């Protein structure tokens, strides 16, 4: 904790009676940007702290997942800026190849055109126009949220500098023989008309059909089962296990392929599981990755039987049919020949779908460009294993290693027009030339560039260093690489995190792109259900910002942010956070009206009351606790700690306990005003990274200084006063117990009751006035009769309830409640004592009954204590 010794430049002004977020947030944000608070200086001698934003798609808009992660990244960078770091949070957008091309193609379709009507160059120009007009909507929404990003460094994955980086690393990988071209089975989207990588395929259980088909003639027959009957038109073998005696006589023979005039061999391959199904599998090398591998081992031909749209291109009767139409037609034809020996429908099985358009993916043999990931993935794994990069929470490391240790080569070519075009030129005589950014492509008749573009994740994999100027040795790269933290959802470890690790280590001579990978969960609704348009539970965070303010949304998200754990969120919780912001506002307003100030030195401990020493001790412990939580990315815990310190300790106790001092005036009021000013000053700075707007308004009003954004982060001064803490804890125990008793007796909160306080030996005598005020306790007066006596924390509070409550009616009510509680206890005990019941009941049911028993026992003890405290009849 730092002492406020600087005199404010101007006295604080009076705060409005109510906090209106909409009236202050936009103005404050623009002021911050105009004053350059978020602009990082590469020439600064301050230590650097860097986070690059996971670039949202240019087509996107702010959703709760963005708001969640942006809140946490903003909190990290704001705190580090306050701690004296040259803090850079670098923003930008991803060109989002398939998604953006689809947007513009939809626009063209409304005009009755396709991209082919325009041609490649004009279409790409049209996409750039769309980007300028409609893209980047999310950037304005980030300002609404309060993102403290350095807008002067905003980047786009297809801007000139990043395009140069893409071409550079492609050339480097190609020259190092880590990029190659080969014909392999890829995931093909017949809707987007492009290859997609394994991680862009979403699997779901679909209702299909499983048919068992007889292959061969006479004695040379066997049965195969398939969910994709149409692919049999491309079969070039049947495979069996070499040790399967059932088929030993067929291995090496040619058998008849139904519906065709071809024969195909029976091959022996250990990939086949003899215990699964019939132990015989059809082999379609051009349309299945496992079959392709079998085909490679046995030198089988690959027959492509459908085009890029999923339309059958072979065998007359089925020529021109869509793949799903062909499936039914093939099964019908086989059935008419008596070759279907079994059919099962619906047959639930896992089917891959394009993550962009949800079309069923088709495995397809295709010539594509690939990255040899083996050495790159090994380096990415080693960097975590040897401690250069930490994964938080640590138990997420297993998912990371499962991916990088078993990664397949990456198909990086896409059959799109929007994106980074592959820098390969083909010559008339089969020449292949890779062209770097400073090289001239070959010219002359017959030379042409590859028509494909690179996978979007190829360019976003360079993001941590391409955004800082790589491949040039820029001041930004020297100052801000490697970045400190990558904060992102655990769902894109495979998409993005591993890509950045591979490319960063490769391009930057073994220096990892970040020091820590902090993985978050996903935002869900208040019942823990995934947010989906089909479920009708998707929330637009902008609606909540309009209704409750950006601080309320941010605080709610941060309070749910346990590392690696999904985050439930509901509107009631945002409303509660709005109430918290209002509480901060109202309490600070009260404090300012009653002399809270940061002027002058904080008085020495010997001049402070026990209440003052207590709150300063708790303040320093909170500073230390919040710092520890930040270092461990425990946003939920630090938010809860600040919430309870602010609401429970500062506002509900210290401010209330100080009211008698303020009302009395004099030197004590001045001391408490200075202490309260100190507490609010530090509290606002602690809260600022998570709730920046309300804290800026309150802190600048309190201190008269320029901005909390550039204020110093509080440090723990080491001040502790355990005795004062124990003293106030005893006071709290007295107040809490008497309040509980009053409520149990049905007394109204403002109802005054005569009371005698015996505080001897408790160090609470100095607090008698405050205790009486908080509990609405009058002096004893004449005729005082102690009808209820409460011993608590070494003190005794005697209350005169005569004339205040109807004792007999209260006794009857409590006796009735006691009977109900005892009956509940007996019923629960009977069930838990029934061995037959316990043997059959699920664990959750047993646990529920145990909970009922515990509650009944607690109710009995409470009611008995209330009865004992009632005046005698």
C-alpha positions in Angstrom: 0.0 0.0 0.0 1.4 3.4 -0.9 0.7 6.6 1.0 -1.0 9.4 -0.8 1.4 12.3 -0.2 0.7 14.3 -3.3 -1.8 17.2 -2.8 -4.7 17.0 -5.3 -4.5 19.6 -8.0 -8.1 20.6 -7.4 -10.7 19.9 -4.7 -13.1 17.0 -5.5 -16.5 17.9 -6.8 -19.7 16.6 -5.5 -20.9 13.4 -7.1 -24.3 13.1 -8.7 -26.8 11.2 -6.5 -26.9 8.2 -8.8 -24.4 6.5 -11.1 -25.4 6.6 -14.7 -23.0 4.4 -16.7 -24.3 5.4 -20.1 -23.4 9.1 -19.4 -19.8 8.5 -18.5 -18.4 5.3 -20.1 -18.1 6.4 -23.7 -16.6 9.8 -22.7 -14.1 8.3 -20.3 -12.9 5.8 -22.9 -12.3 8.3 -25.6 -10.4 10.5 -23.1 -8.2 7.6 -22.2 -7.4 6.9 -25.9 -6.8 10.6 -26.7 -4.4 10.9 -23.9 -2.4 7.9 -25.1 -2.7 5.9 -21.9 -2.9 2.6 -23.9 -0.1 3.4 -26.3 3.1 1.5 -25.6 6.5 3.0 -26.2 9.2 0.6 -27.6 11.9 3.1 -26.5 10.8 3.0 -22.9 13.2 1.8 -20.2 10.3 0.3 -18.3 10.1 -3.5 -18.3 7.7 -4.8 -21.0 4.5 -6.6 -20.5 2.8 -7.9 -23.7 -0.4 -9.6 -24.6 -1.7 -10.0 -28.1 -5.4 -10.2 -28.5 -6.7 -13.4 -30.1 -7.8 -11.8 -33.3 -11.5 -11.9 -33.8 -12.9 -12.7 -37.2 -13.5 -9.6 -39.4 -17.0 -10.9 -39.8 -17.6 -11.2 -36.1 -19.4 -9.2 -33.4 -18.8 -9.1 -29.7 -20.3 -12.1 -27.9 -20.0 -13.2 -24.3 -17.0 -15.3 -25.0 -15.1 -12.3 -26.3 -16.4 -10.1 -23.5 -15.2 -12.7 -21.0 -11.7 -13.1 -22.3 -11.2 -9.4 -23.1 -12.2 -8.5 -19.6 -9.5 -10.7 -18.2 -6.8 -9.6 -20.6 -7.7 -6.0 -19.9 -7.5 -6.5 -16.2 -4.0 -8.1 -16.6 -2.7 -5.2 -18.8 -4.3 -2.4 -16.7 -2.7 -3.8 -13.5 0.7 -4.2 -15.1 0.5 -0.6 -16.5 -0.2 0.6 -13.0 2.7 -1.5 -11.7 5.1 0.5 -13.9 5.4 -1.8 -16.9 5.4 -0.7 -20.5 2.1 -2.5 -21.0 1.1 -3.4 -24.6 -2.2 -5.1 -25.4 -2.1 -5.4 -29.2 -5.4 -5.5 -31.1 -6.3 -6.7 -34.5 -8.6 -8.9 -36.7 -8.3 -12.1 -38.6 -9.4 -12.2 -42.3 -11.3 -15.4 -41.6 -11.0 -16.9 -45.1 -14.0 -19.2 -45.5 -16.3 -17.1 -43.3 -15.6 -13.8 -45.1 -15.8 -15.4 -48.5 -19.1 -16.9 -47.7 -20.4 -13.5 -46.5 -19.6 -11.9 -49.9 -20.8 -14.8 -51.9 -24.1 -14.6 -50.1 -24.2 -10.9 -51.0 -23.5 -11.7 -54.6 -26.2 -14.4 -54.7 -28.7 -11.8 -53.7 -27.6 -10.0 -56.9 -28.0 -13.2 -58.9 -24.3 -13.6 -59.3 -21.4 -15.9 -58.3 -17.8 -15.2 -57.7 -17.0 -16.8 -61.0 -19.1 -14.1 -62.7 -16.7 -11.5 -61.3 -13.4 -13.4 -61.7 -10.8 -13.7 -59.0 -9.3 -10.2 -59.0 -12.7 -8.4 -59.0 -14.0 -10.8 -56.4 -11.1 -10.1 -54.0 -11.6 -6.4 -54.6 -15.2 -6.9 -53.6 -14.2 -8.7 -50.4 -11.9 -5.8 -49.5 -14.8 -3.4 -50.1 -17.0 -5.5 -47.8 -14.3 -5.5 -45.2 -14.1 -1.7 -45.2 -17.8 -1.3 -45.1 -19.0 -4.0 -42.8 -16.0 -5.7 -41.3 -14.5 -4.8 -37.9 -17.8 -4.1 -36.2 -16.4 -5.8 -33.2 -13.6 -3.2 -32.8 -16.2 -0.5 -31.9 -17.8 -2.9 -29.5 -14.4 -3.6 -27.8 -14.4 0.2 -27.0 -17.8 -0.2 -25.4 -16.4 -2.9 -23.1 -13.4 -0.7 -22.2 -10.6 -2.6 -23.8 -7.4 -0.8 -23.1 -5.7 -1.8 -26.3 -3.0 0.1 -28.2 -5.1 1.2 -31.3 -2.0 2.7 -32.9 -0.7 -0.9 -33.4 -3.9 -2.4 -34.7 -3.2 -5.1 -37.3 -5.1 -7.2 -39.8 -3.9 -10.6 -41.0 -3.9 -9.5 -44.6 -2.3 -6.1 -44.2 0.9 -5.5 -46.0 3.2 -6.3 -43.1 1.5 -9.5 -42.1 1.3 -10.6 -45.7 5.1 -10.2 -45.9 5.5 -12.3 -42.8 3.3 -15.1 -44.3 5.3 -15.2 -47.5 8.6 -15.1 -45.6 7.8 -18.1 -43.4 6.3 -20.1 -46.2 9.5 -19.7 -48.1 11.6 -20.6 -45.1 9.5 -23.7 -44.4 9.6 -24.7 -48.0 13.4 -24.3 -48.3 13.8 -26.3 -45.1 11.6 -29.1 -46.7 8.9 -28.6 -44.0 6.3 -27.7 -46.6 5.5 -30.1 -49.4 2.8 -31.0 -51.9 1.2 -34.4 -52.0 -2.0 -36.2 -52.9 -3.7 -37.3 -49.7 -7.1 -37.9 -48.2 -8.4 -34.5 -46.9 -11.6 -33.3 -45.3 -13.6 -31.7 -48.1 -16.6 -29.4 -47.7 -18.9 -29.8 -50.7 -20.6 -26.5 -49.7 -17.6 -24.3 -49.1 -15.7 -26.2 -51.9 -12.5 -26.3 -50.1 -10.3 -28.6 -48.0 -10.6 -28.1 -44.3 -8.2 -29.3 -41.5 -9.0 -32.0 -39.0 -9.6 -29.4 -36.3 -12.2 -27.6 -38.5 -14.4 -30.7 -38.5 -17.1 -31.0 -35.8 -18.3 -34.4 -35.0 -21.9 -35.2 -34.0 -24.1 -38.3 -33.7 -26.2 -38.5 -36.8 -28.9 -41.0 -37.6 -27.8 -43.0 -40.7 -28.0 -46.6 -41.9 -25.7 -49.6 -41.6 -26.0 -52.1 -44.5 -24.3 -55.4 -44.8 -23.5 -56.4 -48.4 -22.4 -59.6 -50.0 -19.3 -59.3 -52.2 -18.2 -62.0 -54.6 -19.9 -65.0 -56.3 -20.4 -68.6 -55.4 -18.1 -69.9 -52.7 -15.9 -66.9 -53.0 -18.1 -64.5 -51.1 -17.9 -62.5 -47.9 -19.9 -59.8 -46.2 -18.9 -56.2 -45.5 -20.8 -53.5 -43.6 -20.9 -49.8 -44.4 -22.7 -46.6 -43.6 -21.6 -45.1 -46.9 -22.9 -47.6 -49.5 -22.3 -45.2 -52.4 -18.6 -45.4 -51.9 -18.5 -49.1 -52.9 -18.5 -47.8 -56.5 -14.9 -46.8 -55.7 -13.8 -49.9 -53.9 -10.5 -51.4 -55.1 -10.1 -54.2 -52.5 -11.6 -56.0 -49.6 -9.3 -56.3 -46.6 -9.2 -59.1 -43.9 -6.8 -59.8 -41.1 -3.9 -62.1 -42.1 -4.6 -64.5 -39.2 -8.4 -64.7 -39.8 -8.9 -68.4 -40.8 -12.4 -67.7 -42.1 -10.9 -65.8 -45.1 -7.5 -67.5 -45.5 -8.7 -69.2 -48.7 -9.7 -65.8 -50.3 -6.5 -63.8 -49.6 -4.9 -63.0 -52.9 -8.0 -63.9 -54.9 -10.1 -61.6 -57.1 -13.8 -61.3 -56.2 -16.7 -59.7 -58.0 -17.6 -56.1 -57.0 -21.4 -55.8 -57.1 -23.1 -53.4 -59.5 -19.9 -53.1 -61.5 -18.0 -55.1 -64.1 -14.9 -55.1 -62.0 -13.2 -57.6 -59.8 -11.2 -56.5 -56.8 -8.5 -58.4 -54.7 -8.9 -59.6 -51.2 -5.8 -58.3 -49.2 -4.5 -59.2 -45.8 -3.9 -56.2 -43.5 -3.3 -56.1 -39.8 -5.3 -52.8 -39.6 -8.5 -55.0 -39.8 -10.0 -56.0 -36.5 -11.2 -59.6 -37.0 -13.5 -59.3 -33.9 -15.4 -56.3 -35.3 -18.4 -57.0 -37.5 -17.7 -59.7 -40.1 -14.0 -59.1 -39.9 -13.9 -58.0 -43.6 -13.9 -54.4 -44.7 -14.3 -52.7 -48.0 -11.4 -50.6 -49.2 -12.1 -47.3 -50.9 -8.7 -45.5 -51.0 -9.9 -42.3 -52.6 -12.7 -41.7 -50.0 -11.5 -42.9 -46.6 -8.2 -42.1 -44.7 -7.8 -45.6 -43.3 -8.6 -47.1 -46.7 -6.0 -44.8 -48.3 -3.4 -46.1 -45.9 -4.3 -49.7 -46.7 -4.2 -48.8 -50.4 -0.7 -47.3 -50.0 0.6 -50.5 -48.2 -0.8 -52.8 -50.9 -0.3 -50.7 -54.0 -4.0 -50.4 -54.7 -5.4 -47.9 -57.2 -7.5 -45.0 -56.0 -10.7 -44.3 -57.8 -12.4 -40.9 -57.3 -16.1 -41.5 -57.7 -17.6 -38.0 -56.9 -16.8 -34.4 -57.8 -16.2 -31.4 -55.5 -19.9 -31.0 -55.0 -20.4 -34.5 -53.8 -22.0 -35.7 -57.1 -21.3 -39.1 -58.5 -19.1 -39.1 -61.6 -18.8 -42.8 -62.4 -21.0 -45.8 -63.3 -24.0 -45.0 -65.5 -27.0 -45.7 -63.4 -25.8 -43.4 -60.6 -24.0 -40.8 -62.7 -25.0 -37.3 -61.7 -26.7 -38.2 -58.4 -25.9 -36.4 -55.2 -24.0 -38.5 -52.7 -27.0 -39.0 -50.5 -29.3 -39.7 -53.4 -26.8 -42.2 -54.7 -26.6 -43.9 -51.2 -30.3 -44.8 -51.4 -30.1 -45.7 -55.1 -27.1 -48.0 -54.5 -28.8 -49.8 -51.6 -31.9 -50.2 -53.6 -30.0 -51.7 -56.5 -28.1 -54.1 -54.2 -31.4 -55.1 -52.5 -32.9 -56.0 -55.8 -30.0 -58.3 -56.5 -30.4 -59.9 -53.1 -27.0 -58.7 -51.9 -28.3 -56.9 -48.8 -28.1 -59.4 -45.9 -28.8 -56.9 -43.1 -30.0 -53.4 -42.7 -30.0 -51.2 -39.5 -31.7 -47.9 -39.5 -31.6 -45.5 -37.8 -28.0 -46.2 -37.0 -26.4 -43.6 -34.8 -22.8 -42.9 -35.6 -20.3 -40.1 -35.4 -20.3 -37.9 -38.6 -18.0 -35.0 -39.4 -19.4 -31.6 -40.3 -17.8 -28.4 -41.6 -17.4 -26.1 -38.6 -18.3 -23.1 -40.8 -21.5 -24.2 -42.6 -22.4 -27.6 -40.9 -22.4 -29.5 -44.2 -21.4 -33.2 -43.9 -17.7 -33.4 -44.7 -16.6 -35.8 -47.4 -13.2 -37.5 -47.2 -11.6 -37.0 -50.6 -8.3 -37.7 -52.3 -6.8 -34.4 -53.3 -3.5 -32.8 -54.2 -2.8 -30.3 -51.5 0.0 -28.4 -49.7 1.1 -29.7 -46.3 3.3 -28.8 -43.4 5.5 -31.5 -42.0 4.7 -30.9 -38.3 6.7 -33.5 -36.7 9.9 -31.4 -35.8 7.8 -28.3 -35.2 5.4 -30.1 -32.9 8.2 -31.7 -31.0 9.7 -28.3 -30.3 6.3 -27.1 -29.2 6.1 -30.0 -26.7 9.6 -29.5 -25.5 9.1 -25.9 -24.7 6.4 -26.8 -22.2 8.2 -29.8 -20.8 11.4 -27.9 -20.1 9.6 -25.0 -18.4 10.1 -22.3 -21.0 6.4 -22.0 -21.3 3.9 -22.7 -18.4 0.4 -23.9 -19.0 -2.2 -22.7 -16.5 -4.0 -24.5 -15.0 -1.3 -27.2 -15.0 -3.8 -30.0 -15.5 -4.6 -28.7 -18.9 -1.1 -29.6 -20.0 -2.3 -33.2 -20.8 -4.6 -31.9 -23.5 -1.8 -29.9 -25.0 0.6 -32.8 -25.0 -2.1 -35.2 -26.4 -2.4 -32.9 -29.4 1.2 -31.9 -30.1 2.6 -35.4 -29.5 0.2 -37.0 -31.9 -0.3 -34.3 -34.5 -0.8 -35.2 -38.2 0.7 -33.2 -41.0 -1.3 -30.1 -41.5 -3.1 -29.5 -44.8 -2.6 -25.7 -45.3 -4.1 -25.2 -48.8 -7.6 -24.0 -49.3 -9.6 -23.8 -52.5 -10.7 -20.2 -51.9 -10.0 -16.8 -53.4 -9.9 -14.7 -50.2 -6.7 -15.2 -48.2 -3.0 -15.3 -48.6 -2.3 -16.9 -52.0 0.3 -19.7 -51.9 3.6 -18.2 -53.3 4.3 -21.1 -55.6 4.7 -20.7 -59.4 4.5 -23.6 -61.8 6.4 -23.6 -65.1 5.5 -25.0 -68.5 7.8 -28.0 -68.0 6.8 -29.0 -64.5 9.0 -26.5 -62.7 8.0 -25.4 -59.2 9.4 -22.2 -57.7 8.7 -20.8 -54.3 8.9 -17.0 -54.3 9.9 -14.9 -51.2 8.6 -11.4 -50.5 11.7 -9.7 -52.0 11.9 -12.0 -55.1 10.4 -11.6 -58.5 8.1 -14.4 -59.6 9.1 -16.1 -62.9 7.6 -14.7 -66.0 7.0 -16.0 -69.5 4.7 -18.3 -71.3 3.2 -21.1 -69.3 4.2 -19.8 -65.8 1.3 -19.4 -63.4 0.8 -19.0 -59.7 -0.9 -21.7 -57.5 -4.6 -20.8 -57.3 -5.1 -21.9 -53.7 -4.8 -19.7 -50.6 -3.4 -20.6 -47.2 -5.5 -21.8 -44.2 -6.5 -18.9 -42.1 -4.7 -20.5 -39.1 -1.4 -20.3 -41.0 -1.3 -16.5 -40.8 -2.9 -16.3 -37.3 -0.2 -18.7 -36.2 2.3 -15.9 -36.8 0.3 -13.4 -34.8 2.6 -13.0 -31.7 5.6 -11.9 -33.8 4.2 -10.8 -37.2 2.2 -8.1 -35.4 5.4 -6.7 -34.0 7.1 -6.3 -37.4 8.7 -9.7 -38.1 10.6 -10.6 -40.3 12.2 -7.1 -39.8 14.2 -6.6 -36.6 11.9 -3.8 -35.4 12.1 -2.0 -32.0 8.7 -3.4 -31.2 9.9 -7.0 -31.8 13.0 -6.4 -29.6 11.0 -4.8 -26.8 7.7 -6.8 -26.7 8.6 -10.3 -27.9 8.1 -12.8 -26.4 4.7 -12.0 -25.1 4.0 -12.6 -21.4 0.6 -14.3 -21.5 -1.6 -15.9 -24.0 -5.1 -15.9 -22.4 -7.5 -17.9 -24.5 -10.2 -20.6 -24.3 -9.2 -24.2 -23.8 -11.3 -25.1 -26.9 -8.7 -23.6 -29.3 -5.5 -25.3 -27.9 -5.5 -27.2 -31.2 -6.6 -24.5 -33.6 -4.4 -21.7 -32.5 -2.2 -22.3 -29.5 -0.2 -25.2 -31.0 0.1 -23.3 -34.3 1.6 -20.3 -32.6 4.0 -22.4 -30.5 5.3 -24.2 -33.6 5.8 -21.1 -35.7 7.1 -18.9 -32.9 9.8 -21.3 -31.9 10.7 -22.0 -35.5 10.8 -18.3 -36.7 12.3 -16.8 -33.5 15.2 -19.2 -33.0 13.7 -21.2 -30.2 12.2 -18.3 -28.3 8.6 -19.2 -27.4 5.8 -16.8 -28.4 4.6 -16.5 -24.8 5.8 -17.3 -21.3 2.5 -18.5 -20.0 -0.6 -20.0 -21.6 -3.6 -19.2 -19.4 -6.5 -21.3 -20.4 -10.1 -20.3 -19.6 -13.3 -22.1 -19.7 -16.3 -21.3 -21.9 -19.2 -19.0 -21.0 -22.5 -20.9 -20.4 -26.0 -19.8 -19.3 -26.9 -19.7 -15.6 -27.9 -23.4 -15.7 -24.5 -24.4 -17.1 -25.9 -25.1 -20.6 -24.0 -24.3 -23.7 -25.1 -21.0 -25.3 -26.7 -21.8 -28.7 -29.1 -20.1 -31.1 -31.0 -23.4 -31.3 -31.4 -23.4 -27.5 -32.6 -19.8 -27.5 -30.2 -18.8 -24.7 -27.6 -16.7 -26.5 -27.1 -13.3 -24.9 -25.8 -10.2 -26.6 -23.5 -8.6 -24.1 -24.2 -5.2 -25.6 -27.8 -5.5 -24.4 -26.6 -6.0 -20.8 -24.1 -3.2 -21.2 -26.9 -0.9 -22.3 -29.0 -2.0 -19.4 -26.5 -2.3 -16.5 -23.3 -0.7 -17.7 -20.0 -2.2 -18.9 -18.5 -2.5 -15.4 -21.4 -4.7 -14.3 -20.9 -7.1 -17.2 -17.1 -7.2 -16.7 -17.4 -7.8 -12.9 -19.9 -10.6 -13.4 -17.6 -12.3 -15.9 -14.5 -11.9 -13.8 -16.3 -13.3 -10.7 -17.0 -16.5 -12.7 -13.5 -16.9 -14.1 -11.9 -19.9 -12.4 -8.9 -21.2 -14.4 -9.9 -23.7 -17.1 -13.5 -23.9 -15.8 -16.6 -23.0 -17.7 -18.4 -19.8 -16.6 -22.1 -19.8 -16.0 -23.7 -16.4 -16.3 -27.3 -15.0 -16.0 -28.9 -11.6 -16.0 -29.6 -11.7 -12.3 -25.9 -11.9 -11.7 -25.2 -8.9 -13.9 -27.9 -7.0 -12.0 -26.2 -7.9 -8.7 -22.9 -6.5 -10.1 -24.7 -3.3 -11.1 -25.9 -3.1 -7.5 -22.3 -3.5 -6.4 -21.3 -0.6 -8.6 -24.1 1.5 -7.1 -23.0 0.5 -3.6 -19.4 1.7 -4.4 -20.8 4.9 -5.7 -23.2 5.7 -2.9 -20.7 4.8 -0.1 -18.0 6.9 -1.7 -20.5 9.8 -2.1 -21.3 9.5 1.6 -17.6 9.4 2.5 -16.8 12.5 0.4 -19.7 14.4 2.0 -18.3 13.4 5.5 -14.7 14.4 5.0 -13.0 11.5 3.3 -9.7 12.8 1.9 -6.3 11.8 0.6 -4.7 15.1 1.6 -1.8 15.0 4.0 0.1 12.1 5.6 -1.7 9.1 7.0 -1.7 9.6 10.8 0.7 7.2 12.7 -0.8 4.1 14.3 -0.8 5.5 17.8 -3.2 8.3 16.7 -5.6 5.8 15.1 -8.6 4.2 16.7 -8.9 0.4 16.8 -11.5 0.7 14.0 -9.0 2.6 11.9 -6.2 0.2 12.6 -8.5 -2.7 11.8 -9.5 -1.5 8.4 -6.0 -0.6 7.4 -4.7 -4.0 8.5 -7.5 -5.7 6.5 -6.7 -3.4 3.6 -3.1 -4.5 3.4 -4.1 -8.1 3.7 -6.5 -7.6 0.8 -3.8 -6.0 -1.3 -1.5 -9.0 -0.7 -4.3 -11.5 -1.4 -5.4 -9.8 -4.6 -1.8 -9.7 -5.8 -1.4 -13.4 -5.1 -4.6 -14.2 -7.0 -3.5 -12.2 -10.0 -0.2 -14.0 -10.3 -2.2 -17.3 -10.3 -4.8 -16.1 -12.7 -7.5 -16.6 -10.1 -9.9 -13.9 -11.3 -12.9 -15.3 -9.6 -11.2 -15.3 -6.2 -9.7 -11.8 -6.5 -13.1 -10.5 -7.6 -14.8 -12.2 -4.6 -12.1 -10.9 -2.2 -12.5 -7.3 -3.5 -16.3 -7.6 -3.4 -16.5 -8.8 0.2 -13.8 -6.4 1.4 -15.6 -3.5 -0.2 -19.1 -4.3 0.6 -18.8 -6.2 3.9 -15.8 -4.6 5.6 -15.5 -1.1 4.2 -19.1 -0.1 3.5 -21.1 -2.3 5.9 -18.8 -2.0 8.9 -16.1 0.7 8.7 -18.3 3.3 7.2 -21.1 2.4 9.7 -18.7 2.3 12.6 -17.3 5.7 11.6 -20.6 7.5 11.5 -20.6 8.2 15.2 -17.1 9.6 14.8 -18.1 11.8 11.8 -21.2 13.0 13.5 -19.2 13.9 16.7 -16.7 16.0 14.6 -13.4 17.2 16.0 -10.0 15.5 15.6 -11.4 12.0 15.5 -13.5 12.8 12.5 -10.5 14.2 10.7 -8.4 11.1 11.4 -11.3 8.8 10.3 -11.8 11.0 7.2 -8.1 10.6 6.2 -8.2 6.8 6.9 -11.4 6.4 4.9 -9.8 8.4 2.0 -6.8 6.1 2.1 -9.0 3.0 2.1 -11.1 4.3 -0.8 -8.0 5.4 -2.8 -6.5 1.9 -2.5 -9.7 0.1 -3.0 -10.5 2.0 -6.2 -7.1 1.2 -7.6 -7.5 -2.5 -6.7 -10.9 -2.6 -8.4 -9.9 -0.5 -11.4 -8.6 -3.3 -13.7 -11.9 -5.1 -13.5 -14.3 -2.2 -13.2 -12.5 0.7 -14.9 -15.3 3.2 -15.5 -16.9 3.7 -12.1 -13.5 3.6 -10.4 -12.1 6.3 -12.7 -15.0 8.6 -11.9 -14.8 8.0 -8.1 -11.0 8.0 -7.8 -10.5 11.2 -9.8 -13.2 12.9 -7.7 -11.7 11.7 -4.5 -8.1 12.6 -5.3 -8.4 15.4 -7.9 -5.7 13.6 -10.0 -5.4 13.0 -13.7 -6.5 9.4 -14.1 -6.6 6.1 -12.3 -5.4 4.4 -15.5 -1.9 5.8 -14.8 -2.0 5.7 -11.0 0.3 3.4 -9.1 -0.8 -0.1 -8.3 -1.2 -0.4 -4.5 1.5 -2.3 -2.6 1.3 -4.0 0.8 3.0 -1.7 3.3 3.3 -4.6 5.7 1.0 -2.9 8.3 -0.8 -5.4 10.4 -2.7 -5.1 13.7 -4.0 -8.5 14.8 -5.2 -7.1 18.1 -7.4 -4.5 16.4 -8.7 -7.2 14.0 -9.6 -9.4 16.9 -11.3 -6.5 18.7 -13.4 -5.6 15.7 -14.2 -9.2 15.1 -15.6 -9.4 18.6 -17.6 -6.2 18.0 -19.0 -7.8 14.8 -19.9 -11.0 16.6 -21.9 -9.0 19.2 -23.7 -6.9 16.6 -24.4 -9.9 14.4 -25.7 -12.1 17.2 -28.0 -9.4 18.5 -29.3 -8.6 15.1 -30.0 -12.3 14.5 -31.9 -12.5 17.8 -33.9 -9.4 17.0 -34.9 -10.8 13.6 -35.8 -14.1 15.2 -38.1 -12.3 17.7 -39.8 -10.5 14.8 -38.5 -7.0 15.7 -38.4 -4.4 13.0 -34.8 -3.3 12.0 -35.5 0.3 13.2 -37.4 -0.6 16.3 -35.6 0.6 19.4 -35.1 -1.6 22.5 -33.8 -0.8 25.9 -30.6 -2.7 26.7 -27.8 -3.0 29.2 -24.3 -3.7 27.8 -21.7 -5.4 29.9 -18.5 -4.9 27.9 -16.0 -5.2 30.8 -12.9 -7.1 29.9 -13.6 -7.2 26.2 -11.9 -4.0 24.9 -15.3 -3.1 23.5 -16.1 -0.3 25.9 -14.9 2.3 23.5 -17.4 1.0 20.9 -20.5 1.1 23.1 -21.9 4.2 21.2 -21.4 2.5 17.9 -22.9 -0.8 19.1 -26.0 1.0 20.4 -26.4 2.9 17.1 -26.0 -0.2 14.9 -28.4 -2.2 17.0 -30.9 0.5 17.8 -30.4 0.0 21.6 -31.7 2.6 24.0 -30.2 3.3 27.5 -31.7 1.2 30.3 -33.9 3.8 31.9 -36.2 3.4 34.8 -38.1 0.1 35.2 -35.6 -1.7 33.0 -36.2 -5.5 33.1 -33.7 -7.9 31.5 -36.2 -10.2 29.8 -33.5 -11.7 27.4 -29.8 -12.0 28.0 -27.3 -12.8 25.2 -23.7 -13.7 26.1 -21.4 -13.3 23.1 -17.7 -12.7 22.6 -17.1 -12.2 26.3 -19.7 -9.5 26.5 -23.3 -9.6 27.7 -26.2 -7.8 26.1 -29.4 -7.7 28.2 -32.6 -6.7 26.4 -35.9 -5.6 27.8 -38.5 -7.0 25.4 -41.5 -6.4 27.7 -44.1 -4.5 25.7 -42.2 -5.2 22.5 -43.4 -8.6 21.6 -46.3 -10.9 22.6 -44.2 -13.5 24.5 -46.9 -16.2 24.7 -47.8 -15.9 21.0 -44.1 -16.1 20.2 -43.6 -19.1 22.5 -46.5 -20.9 20.7 -45.1 -20.2 17.3 -41.6 -21.4 18.2 -43.0 -24.5 19.8 -44.9 -25.4 16.7 -41.8 -24.8 14.6 -39.8 -27.0 17.0 -42.3 -29.8 16.6 -42.1 -29.6 12.8 -38.3 -29.7 12.9 -38.2 -32.7 15.3 -40.6 -34.6 13.0 -38.4 -33.8 10.0 -35.4 -35.1 12.0 -37.2 -38.4 12.9 -38.2 -39.0 9.3 -34.7 -38.4 8.0 -33.2 -40.6 10.7 -35.7 -43.4 9.9 -34.7 -43.5 6.2 -31.0 -43.3 6.9 -31.4 -46.2 9.4 -33.2 -48.4 6.8 -30.6 -50.7 5.4 -32.9 -51.8 2.5 -33.4 -48.2 1.5 -29.7 -47.4 1.6 -28.9 -50.4 -0.5 -31.2 -49.3 -3.4 -31.1 -45.4 -3.1 -28.8 -43.5 -5.4 -26.0 -41.6 -3.8 -27.5 -38.2 -4.6 -30.8 -39.2 -2.9 -28.9 -40.3 0.2 -26.9 -37.1 0.3 -30.1 -35.1 0.0 -31.6 -36.9 3.0 -28.4 -36.3 5.0 -28.7 -32.7 4.2 -32.3 -32.6 5.4 -31.2 -34.2 8.7 -28.4 -31.7 9.2 -30.8 -28.8 8.6 -33.4 -30.2 11.0 -30.8 -30.6 13.7 -29.6 -27.0 13.1 -33.2 -25.7 13.2 -33.9 -27.6 16.5 -30.8 -26.0 18.1 -31.7 -22.5 16.9 -35.4 -22.7 18.0 -34.4 -24.1 21.4 -32.0 -21.2 21.9 -34.8 -18.8 20.9 -37.2 -20.3 23.4 -34.6 -20.2 26.1 -34.0 -16.5 25.4 -37.7 -15.6 25.8 -38.8 -13.8 29.0 -40.4 -16.1 31.6 -44.2 -16.3 31.5 
